Amino acid sequence: MEKLKRPVYLKPGADDFFKKMHKEVEETVLKNKSLHQYNIIKSLGVLSLYFLFYAGILFLGNNTALLYLFYILCGITMIVLFINAFHDAAHGALFKKPKHNDMFTYVLELFGSNRWLWIRRHISLHHAYPNVQDWDVDMKQSDIVRIFPNSPLFNYHKYQHIYMWLIYPLYSLNWLYIRDFKDFFGTKNNYVKRITTIPKVEVYRLFITKALNLFYLLFVPMAVLNQPWYVVLGGWFAMHVCASVVGVVALVSTHVDEHAHFPQADEEGKLSSTWAMHQMIVTKDFSANSGLANFLYGGFTHHVAHHLFPAVGHTYYPYITPIIKRYAEEYGLPYTNYPFYAAVRSHFRMLKNKGVQENIMMTGEI
C-alpha cells in the first residue's frame, strides 16, 4: 500500500490564540461538572430509547403503521445516539475513565459497523487533517461525488447536485454494506491502510456484527410478526432512509459548503497554517443557537468547538463557542454559523460548482 508523507502544520508562535483560548476554557467552562453528568444521562437515555423503540417493533409491529413508525424512530434514534454518545465516547469525552469510553464505543457495532475502523477514519484522518486531500477520508469517499478541487472531473459530475439528493438518503446503507468492506479489503485509494494495518480479529468482527445487526433488526421481526416479509423489509429500509437524511444534515453542513477551503501542503509536505488555525478555516457551525438542533446533533452544531476541543463532551460546546467567536474576531479568523437549511443549500451549490471545471482563481491555499 502506498505510503504518503504526512502533512505538517506550522508551529504556533508566542502569541498563539489557541494557547490563550484553551487556558480560558479550562479555567471557566470545563469546571462545570454538571454538564459532564448531563452528557452521561442524555447518552444512556437515548440508548434506552433505542431499545424501547425496537421493542415497539416486536410487540406492536403487527400494525403496519406502527411497524413503520417504530422502525423510523429506531433509525432517527440510532443516528442521534451515534452523533452524540458514541461520537463523544470515541473521542474519550463521554466518561472520565478511558476503559468506560472504550466499552461504550461498542455501541457502534450494535448498528452493524466496526468501531475500530470508524475511529481510525474519523480521529486519525478526518480530525488530524480536515479538508486535506488524500488524508480526510470523511470528505473523499468515492468518485460518485466530486468535492476536492484536484479530484478527477467526470462528465456525470455536472449532475451531482441533482443525483446526490437521491444518493444521500442511502448513506447508512452505503456505510454499512459498501464502504466498510471497501476500507477493509479495497486497495484503490485506501486511506486507512496508509496509516495502519488492520488486525485480523477486526475482519472477523466486521462480518459477525453485520450478521447480528441484520438478524435482530430484520430477520427477528420477520419471524415473530404476522407481517409479509416485504412489509418488514420496507420498514427496515425506511429506517435507513430516515437515519441517513438526519445524519447527512450534520455531514454536509460543517466542512463542505460553497465557500469551503481545501488547503494543500507544499512540496515539502508543509501546510500554511497552525493546527488550530486550520480547524477554524475549514470548519463551520450550523444552527448553533437552536436548542433542538444542539440536542439532536451534539458536537456537530458547534463543530468548530468540537474540532478545537475534541476531547471535551458536546454538552460543553454551547458555552465554549462564545469564547471562540471572541477570539476569532480579535485575531481576524473566520467563524461561520448558519441555519441548517442554509448550510444544506450551500452544500448543493458547492456540488454544482465542483461538477464543472473550476476557475483557477477560486482554488489554492489560504
C-alpha positions in Angstrom: 0.0 0.0 0.0 1.3 3.4 -1.0 2.7 5.5 1.9 2.2 9.2 1.8 4.2 11.8 3.7 2.0 13.2 6.5 1.3 16.9 6.2 2.9 19.2 8.8 1.3 22.2 10.3 3.1 25.4 11.2 4.3 25.7 14.7 2.3 28.1 16.8 4.1 31.4 17.8 4.3 33.1 21.2 1.0 35.0 20.6 -0.9 31.9 19.5 -4.6 32.4 20.0 -5.3 28.8 20.9 -3.0 28.7 23.9 -4.9 31.6 25.4 -8.3 30.2 24.4 -7.5 26.8 25.8 -6.4 28.2 29.1 -9.6 30.3 29.4 -11.8 27.3 28.5 -10.0 25.2 31.1 -10.4 27.8 33.8 -14.0 28.6 33.2 -16.3 26.3 31.2 -14.7 23.0 32.0 -15.1 23.5 35.7 -18.9 23.0 35.4 -19.1 19.3 36.2 -22.9 19.2 35.8 -22.5 19.4 32.0 -20.5 16.2 32.1 -23.2 14.5 34.2 -25.9 15.7 31.8 -24.0 14.2 28.9 -23.9 10.8 30.5 -27.6 10.9 31.4 -28.5 12.0 27.9 -26.4 9.3 26.3 -27.8 6.5 28.4 -31.3 7.9 27.9 -31.1 7.9 24.1 -29.6 4.3 24.2 -32.6 3.2 26.3 -35.0 4.9 23.8 -33.4 2.9 21.0 -34.2 -0.4 22.8 -37.7 0.8 23.6 -38.4 1.6 20.0 -37.0 -1.7 19.0 -39.4 -3.4 21.5 -42.2 -1.4 19.8 -41.3 -3.1 16.5 -41.6 -6.6 18.0 -44.6 -6.1 20.2 -46.7 -3.6 18.2 -45.4 -4.3 14.7 -48.4 -6.4 13.6 -50.0 -3.0 12.9 -48.2 -1.8 9.8 -48.4 1.9 10.6 -46.8 1.2 14.0 -44.2 -1.1 12.5 -43.0 1.7 10.2 -43.2 4.3 12.9 -41.0 2.3 15.3 -38.6 1.4 12.5 -38.3 5.1 11.7 -37.9 6.1 15.3 -35.2 3.4 15.6 -33.3 5.0 12.7 -33.5 8.5 14.0 -32.5 7.4 17.5 -29.6 5.4 16.1 -28.2 8.5 14.4 -28.8 10.7 17.4 -27.1 8.1 19.6 -24.1 7.9 17.2 -23.7 11.7 16.7 -23.9 12.4 20.5 -23.0 9.4 22.7 -20.8 7.2 20.5 -19.0 10.2 18.9 -18.1 11.6 22.4 -17.0 8.2 23.7 -14.8 7.6 20.6 -13.0 10.9 21.5 -12.7 9.9 25.1 -15.1 12.6 26.2 -18.2 10.8 27.5 -16.9 9.1 30.6 -13.9 10.0 32.8 -12.3 6.6 32.6 -10.8 5.6 29.2 -12.0 2.0 29.6 -15.6 3.1 30.0 -15.4 5.2 26.9 -13.8 2.3 25.1 -16.6 -0.1 26.2 -19.3 2.4 25.1 -17.8 2.6 21.6 -19.1 -1.0 21.0 -22.5 0.6 20.6 -21.5 1.3 17.0 -21.2 -2.5 16.5 -24.8 -2.7 17.6 -25.6 -0.8 14.4 -23.5 -3.2 12.2 -20.4 -1.1 11.7 -16.9 -1.6 13.1 -15.7 0.7 15.9 -12.0 0.1 15.2 -12.4 1.1 11.6 -14.6 4.2 12.3 -12.2 5.5 15.0 -9.3 5.3 12.6 -11.1 7.0 9.8 -12.6 9.8 12.0 -9.9 10.6 14.5 -6.6 9.6 12.8 -7.6 11.0 9.4 -10.5 13.5 9.5 -9.7 15.2 12.7 -6.0 15.3 12.0 -6.3 16.7 8.5 -9.8 18.0 7.8 -10.4 19.0 4.2 -6.9 18.0 3.2 -7.0 15.9 0.0 -5.6 12.3 0.3 -6.0 12.4 4.1 -9.5 13.4 5.0 -11.4 10.1 4.4 -14.7 11.6 5.6 -14.6 14.1 2.7 -13.4 11.8 0.0 -15.4 8.5 -0.1 -15.9 7.7 -3.8 -15.8 9.0 -7.3 -19.6 9.3 -7.4 -19.3 12.8 -5.9 -16.6 15.4 -6.5 -15.6 17.7 -3.6 -11.9 18.3 -3.7 -10.7 20.8 -6.4 -8.0 18.4 -7.5 -10.2 15.3 -7.8 -10.8 13.8 -11.2 -13.7 15.5 -13.1 -16.1 13.2 -14.9 -18.9 14.1 -17.2 -21.6 12.9 -14.8 -20.4 15.3 -12.1 -22.2 18.1 -13.8 -25.4 16.5 -12.5 -24.1 15.6 -9.0 -26.1 18.5 -7.4 -29.2 16.7 -8.7 -28.5 13.0 -8.2 -27.0 13.3 -4.8 -30.5 14.2 -3.5 -31.3 10.5 -4.3 -28.0 9.0 -3.0 -27.7 10.8 0.3 -30.8 9.0 1.7 -28.9 5.7 1.2 -25.9 6.9 3.2 -26.2 4.5 6.1 -26.7 1.5 3.7 -23.6 2.5 1.8 -21.7 3.0 5.0 -22.6 -0.5 6.4 -22.7 -2.6 3.3 -20.2 -1.0 0.9 -17.8 1.5 2.5 -16.8 -0.7 5.4 -15.9 -3.6 3.1 -14.0 -1.2 0.7 -11.9 0.0 3.6 -11.2 -3.5 4.9 -10.5 -5.1 1.6 -10.1 -2.4 -1.1 -6.7 -1.3 -2.4 -7.5 1.7 -4.5 -7.2 5.0 -2.6 -7.5 3.1 0.7 -6.6 5.8 3.2 -7.0 3.6 6.3 -4.3 1.2 5.1 -1.9 4.1 4.5 -1.7 4.7 8.2 -2.2 1.3 9.9 -2.5 -2.4 9.5 -6.0 -3.9 10.1 -5.9 -6.6 12.8 -7.3 -9.9 11.6 -9.7 -10.1 14.6 -11.5 -6.9 13.2 -12.1 -8.7 9.9 -14.0 -11.4 11.8 -15.8 -8.9 13.9 -16.9 -7.0 10.8 -18.8 -10.0 9.4 -20.2 -11.0 12.8 -21.6 -7.6 13.7 -23.2 -7.1 10.4 -24.8 -10.5 10.6 -26.1 -9.8 14.1 -27.4 -6.4 13.0 -29.4 -7.9 10.2 -30.5 -10.7 12.4 -32.1 -8.7 15.2 -33.3 -5.7 13.0 -34.6 -7.7 10.0 -34.9 -11.4 10.5 -36.3 -11.5 14.0 -39.2 -9.2 13.1 -39.8 -11.3 10.0 -40.0 -14.4 12.2 -42.1 -13.1 15.1 -44.5 -10.7 13.4 -47.6 -11.6 11.4 -46.4 -9.4 8.5 -45.3 -10.3 4.9 -41.5 -10.3 4.6 -41.6 -7.4 2.2 -43.5 -5.2 4.6 -40.8 -5.7 7.3 -38.1 -5.1 4.7 -39.8 -1.9 3.7 -39.8 -0.8 7.4 -36.1 -1.6 7.7 -35.4 0.3 4.5 -37.5 3.3 5.8 -35.4 3.2 9.0 -32.2 3.6 7.0 -33.6 6.3 4.7 -34.7 8.4 7.7 -31.5 7.8 9.6 -29.5 8.9 6.6 -31.5 12.1 6.0 -31.0 13.1 9.6 -27.3 12.2 9.6 -26.4 13.8 6.3 -27.5 17.2 7.5 -24.6 17.1 10.0 -22.2 15.7 7.5 -22.7 18.3 4.8 -23.1 21.3 7.0 -19.8 21.5 8.7 -17.0 21.4 6.1 -18.3 21.3 2.6 -20.3 24.4 1.7 -19.8 26.6 -1.4 -17.2 28.7 0.5 -15.2 25.7 1.8 -11.4 25.8 1.7 -9.3 22.8 0.9 -5.7 23.7 2.0 -2.9 21.8 0.3 0.6 21.0 1.6 3.6 22.3 -0.4 6.2 20.0 -2.0 7.8 19.5 1.4 4.5 18.5 3.0 4.0 21.7 4.9 0.6 23.3 5.4 0.3 27.1 5.5 -1.3 27.4 9.0 -1.1 26.1 12.5 -3.3 23.2 13.5 -5.8 25.4 15.4 -5.9 28.0 12.6 -6.6 25.2 10.1 -9.5 23.9 12.2 -11.0 27.4 12.2 -10.5 27.8 8.5 -12.1 24.6 7.3 -14.9 24.1 9.9 -18.3 25.8 10.4 -21.2 25.7 12.8 -24.8 25.3 11.9 -28.0 26.2 13.9 -25.8 26.6 17.0 -28.4 28.8 18.6 -31.1 26.2 18.4 -31.8 24.1 21.5 -33.4 21.3 19.4 -30.5 21.2 16.9 -28.0 21.1 19.8 -29.8 18.2 21.4 -30.1 16.2 18.2 -26.7 16.9 16.7 -24.5 17.4 19.7 -21.0 18.3 18.7 -21.9 18.9 15.1 -23.9 22.1 15.5 -20.9 23.6 17.5 -18.5 21.9 15.2 -15.7 24.5 15.5 -15.6 23.9 19.2 -15.5 20.2 18.6 -12.5 20.4 16.3 -10.6 22.6 18.6 -11.6 20.7 21.8 -12.3 17.1 20.5 -11.7 15.5 23.9 -14.4 17.6 25.6 -18.0 16.4 25.7 -20.5 18.1 23.4 -22.6 19.4 26.2 -19.8 22.0 26.9 -19.7 23.4 23.4 -22.6 25.9 23.7 -20.5 27.6 26.4 -17.2 27.3 24.5 -18.5 28.8 21.2 -18.9 32.4 22.5 -15.2 32.3 23.6 -14.2 31.0 20.1 -16.2 33.8 18.4 -14.5 36.4 20.6 -11.0 35.1 19.7 -11.9 34.8 16.1 -12.9 38.5 16.0 -9.8 39.5 17.9 -7.4 37.6 15.7 -9.2 38.0 12.4 -10.0 34.4 12.0 -13.1 33.1 10.2 -16.2 31.9 12.1 -19.4 30.9 10.4 -22.7 29.8 11.9 -25.8 29.5 9.7 -29.2 27.7 9.8 -29.1 24.1 8.8 -31.3 24.7 5.7 -28.8 27.4 4.5 -25.9 25.0 5.1 -27.6 22.3 3.1 -28.4 24.7 0.3 -24.9 25.9 0.2 -23.6 22.4 0.1 -25.6 21.6 -3.0 -24.4 24.9 -4.6 -20.8 23.6 -3.9 -21.7 20.3 -5.6 -22.9 22.2 -8.7 -19.7 24.3 -8.7 -17.5 21.3 -8.3 -19.3 19.5 -11.1 -17.6 21.7 -13.7 -14.1 22.9 -14.3 -13.1 25.4 -11.6 -11.9 28.9 -12.2 -8.2 28.8 -11.2 -8.6 32.0 -9.2 -11.1 30.2 -6.9 -8.8 27.4 -5.8 -5.5 27.2 -3.9 -4.2 27.7 -0.4 -5.4 30.0 2.3 
